[in-house]
Every structure is written in C-alpha cells, then in structure tokens.
C-alpha cells in the first residue's frame, strides 16, 4: 500500500466514531460465519423449497432451476398418498416414546448418581457409551442380540423366562403380551432410542442437579420431608426448565431421526417414519419433488413447535420478571 493510500485510509478511519469503528470491525469478523451459514444452511433449504413446488425426478434434476413450472401437486400427493397418516401417527408415537423414555431414564440415572461415592466418575463415563458409540455399531449389536435364531435375548428368554418360541423383535409388526396386541417392532425401536440417547439428557440433568443449592434439600430434610416430597417440591422445580428444553430438543431430533430406524428395521414391520418415507420417495420412486415436499412439510411442523415453545418460554420469563 502506498503512502497516499495509507494516509487516506487513516483519515477515513479517524473521521469515524469509536462506535462506528467497532461496528465495522464486528461486521468484518462476522462475515465469514454468515457466508458459511448461507452456503451450508440457507441455500440448501431454499433449494429444497423450490424443488418441492416442481415436478422433478432424479433423471431430470439437472434441468431444475429457479424458473420452472411451480405447482402444489407434490403437497397434494403427499397428503393423499396411501399410508401417509399411518406414517405420521407412527412418527408421533415413536417420537413421544423416545423422548419421554430417554429423558425419564436420564433423570433416573442422574438422581441415582447424585451422591458422591467411590468410582462415581467411572460410572458416569460408562453411562455415555450408548451415546458416543457409532450408530452402525450400536444397531449391529442390537440386531445380533435380538435375532430370533442365534440372538442372546431369545436364548435367555426361551431358556430362563419360559418363552414358548423365539420372538422376531425387529420384524414382527404386532405381537401379543398377556393376550394384548403389542406393536413389537415399534416398541423395540423406541427402547433402542431410549437406551441410545438417555446419556444426552443425563449430562444436562447432572449439570443442573449439581448447581442446586444443598441448603434447600437439607432444610426440607430437617422439616421431615420424605424422599418423594423432597424430589417433588425441591428438586423437580429446579429441573423443570432443563427438562422443558430437553423435551424440545429430543422431540426435534427424534422426529427427524432416520438412521436408527432404517438400520434396525428398514422402515418395515410398522416402523416407517416420515424421514424413511422421504428416503423411499427419493430412492425407490426417484421423485425428488415429492421427497422435497415431504421434507418441507416436516420442517414446517418442527418450526411451528419451536415457535410455540419460544413463545411459551418468553411468557414464562416475563411472568417471573413481574
């Protein structure tokens, strides 16, 4: 840079206020992040929305562009397609079951490890194994263990639990438990979801439990409160904000879940969720527009849930401020 250019730059900066200089520096520092988010998040979402309004198949996707024949036919076909409402109901059951199960088990584990004992750090580390294990490895172990021919679960069931015959947990749509029809494969997938993701809730809840003042529990103990009363009136109210956040996060993650279900059952035996249905539209039918429309509808539903959660959280904060 020449001397004249340096002087002009110095004069230009000297004419700005400190606040303007800080704002300009902040925008310069923020611009790389904005560009990355634009390229990785915003543009793919916009492209998916554009594809959802066009009749695009995998063979002619190269000819897809911003200018095209837009139509609502994809959304109509998604809503009227055979099995859509069954898939939606399965997704809701799977999501609610996985969310409640993982948070409930995480809460039990966090409360069980609340008190200090020798080796607690090692036990906490072991608790994280289901979450950090690669999903392919985890599903493979479960598939082998639940196999009706050589799986260890059926071996123990027939040898020690009095099962009349092995149970195909991952390929039986409806079984019987004490004479009651049970969606066997769906429940198995929900149990897997609970086991795999309870460490996620466990980490959040342990951190919050450690931040609860010990004086509150000690005061309740002195007043003669039972264990259940101390949990209900002292511990649980302190954990509710974290639990509410976990419910939203786990609901979103589970509602979008694809790999767990697909690797365990392939979406068969009554376990087809919406994400698996999107994959089938794309791979089996080669219909990109239909898959994009299904994905957009899924995103809109989740965005609506986030909106209502943020609105309710804002009201709660304003009420506490009063």
N, C-alpha and C positions, 0 to 999 in steps of 0.2 A: 504494500500500500504506500503511495507517495505521501510526501509531507502535506501537500494541499488537501488530499483526501482525508488524511488523519485529522487535520485542523477542522475541516467541515464536519466530520463525524463528532469531534469533541464539542464543537459549538452546538450541533443539533442535540446532543445529549445534555449539555449544560442548560439548554433552554427548557428542558423538561423538569417537572417537579419530581421529587423523590418517589411519590406515589405512582406517577406515570411510569417511571423507570422500573419500579418493582413489578408493576402490572405487565409491562412489555417483557421483562425477563421471565415472569411466570408463564406467559403465553408461549414463549420460545421453549421453555423446559417441558411444557405440557404437550406441545405439538407432536412429538414422536409417539406418545401414548395415544393421542387422538387418531393419528394416522393408522396405527396398528389396530385399534378398535374398529375403525372404519373399514379396514381391509378384511379383518378376520370375523367381525360380528355383523356390522350394519349391512355391508354389501351382500353377503350370503343370504341374510334374512330377506332383504329387498328382492333378490333374485328368486328366492323360493316363492315369495308372494306373487311375483309376476308370472311364474310358471303355473301357479295354482289356478290362474284365470285363463290359461291357454290349453288347447288340446295338443299336448306334446307327448310323444312317445320316445322311447330310448333311441330309436333308429333315426329320428329327425330332430334330435335335441340340438344339433349343431346349427340348425336354421332358426332356432329360437332367439328372439331378440326383444328389445323394449317395445318395438312396434309390432303388434300382432293382432290376431282376431281374439279379443277378450270375450269371455263368456262365463256364466255362472253354472254351466253344465257339470263341471267337476264336483262342485259342492252339492249339487242336487243328487248326483250319482253316489257320492259318499253317504249322504243321509238316507238314501233309499236302497242302498246295496244290501244284499242278503247278509244277515249276521252282524250288521253294524251295531245295533242296540244291544245284542248279546255280548259283543266285544266290549262295548262301553261299560256294561254292567260288570263284566269280568275285571276290567281295568280298575273300576272303582273299588270292588271287593278286594282285589289284590293290593291296591294302594292303601286302603284303610287298614287292612290286616297287617301289611308290612310295616306301616307307620306306627300303629299302636303297639305292635309286638316288639319292634326294635327299641322304641322309646321306653316301653314298660320294662323290658329286660335290662336295658341300660340303667334305668332308675334303680332296679333291684340290685344290680351289681355295684352301682355307686354307693348305695346305702350300706351294702354288706362290707365294703372296703373303706368305710368312713373312719373307723377307729384304727389307730396305729397298732401294728403287730409285726413281728419279725418276718421278713420276707414279703411284705406288702408290695414293695416296688417290683419284685419279680412277678407276683401275681397280676399286678396291673399291666405289666409288659405282655404277659401271656394273653390277657384279655384282648389285646389289639391284633392278635394273629388272624382272626377271621377277616378283619378289615384290610389288612395290608397284604394278604395272600392274593396273588393274581386270580382273577375271576375264572380263567380257564382251568387252573389247577384246582380251585375250590369246587367248581361244578363237576370236574372229572372225579374227584374223591367222592362226592355225594352220589354221582351216577353209579360208581362201582359199589359203594356201600349199600345202595338201595336196590341193586339188581336182584330180580326175583330168583335167578338161578344160582348165583355164587356170592351174593351180597351178604355182608356180615349182619346187617339188620334183620333180614329174613331168616338167617341161620339162627340167631338168638331168639327170634320170635317163634319159630317152629319148635325149637329145642327146649326153651325155658318158659315162654309166655303162652304156650298152648294154642298157637295159631294152627288152624286146620290145613292151610296151604299158604305158600309164599304170596306176598302182595306186590303187584307191579305198581309201585307208588307213582312213578313218572309217566305211566301210560294208561292208567285207569281213570276214566273220567268221573265215574260215580261208583263208590264202594258202599259198604254197609258197616256201621258201627252200632252194635247193640240193636240192630234192626232199623236204624235210622240212616237214610241215604246221605252220603258224605261225598263232596267233591274232592276225591283223593288227590289227584294231581295238583289241583289248585291249592289245596291246603299244604301240600308238600313244598310247593314253590314259596308260599307265604312263610313257612317255617324256615326255609333257606334264607329268605330275605331278612327275617328277624335275626337269625344267627349271624349272618354276614355283616349287618350294619348296626347291631346294637353297640359296638365299640364307639361309633360316631357319637351317639347320644351319651355314652358313658363318659367320654372325655369332657363334653360340655358340662354335664351334671357334676362330675367330680370337681371341676374347677369352681363351680358355683357353691357347692357344699363347703369347700374349704374356705370360702370367703364369708360364710355365715358366722356372725359373732358367737363364740361359745357361751357367752353370758346368757343369751336367750334360752338355750337348751338347759343350761344349769338352773336358771330361775324357774323354768317350767318343772324341772325335776324336784326342786325344793318345794314347790307348791303341790306336789303329789300327783302330777300328771303322769298318765301311763305312757307306754311307748307309742301306742297308736295316737293318743292325744298330742304328744309332742311332735309326731310326724305331721298330723293333720293341721295343727294350729300354729306350729313354729316353722318346721322345715318346708312343708309343701308350699305355703305362701311365698317363701323366699325363692323357690324354684320355678314358680309359675311363669315368670317372664321368659326364662330359658326354655321351659317346656313348650311354650307357645311358639317360640322361634324354631325349635326343633320340629314341631308339627308341620310348620310351613315348609321348612327345608326338606324334610324327609318326604312329605307329600309330593312336592315338586319332583324330587329326584326319582321317587318310586313310580310316579305317574309316567315319567319319561323312560323308565327302565326297559331295556331291550336285551342286553347280553345275557343277563341271568336267566330269564325265561327261555330265550332261544337256545341257549346251550344246554339247559336241563330238559326241556320238552319239545323244543322246536315250535312252540305255539299250539301243539296238539293236546288232546285229552281235556279240552275245556279250559286251556290256559292262554288262549290267544288274546293278547292285549293290543292296544291301539298301535304301539310302536312296532310290534311284529306285523300288524296288518299293513302299516306303511311300507315296511320292508318287502312284504309279499306283493303289494301293488307295483313296487319298483322292479323287483326281480322276476316274479312269476308272470305278471301281466305286461311288464315293460312300459307301464303307463306312468310317466314322470309327472304329468299334470295332476292325475288322480292322487298320487302319493304326496305331492306338494300340497294339494288341497286338504288332505287328511292331516298333514303336519301343521298347516296353518291353523286349522280348527283346534288342534291340540294346544298350540301356542296361545291362542286367544283364550281358551279356557283357563290355562295356568296364569296368564296375565290378569284375568279377571279376579282370580283368587288372590293374587299378590296385591291387587288394588284394594280389595276389601280388607285384607289383613293390615295393610299400611294405614288405611282409614281408621280401622278399629284401634290400632296401636296409637295413632295420633290422638284419638278421643281419650284414650286411657291416660296418656301423658298430660293432656290438658286438664283432665279431671284431678290428677294427682297434684298439678300445679296450683289448683284452687285451694 
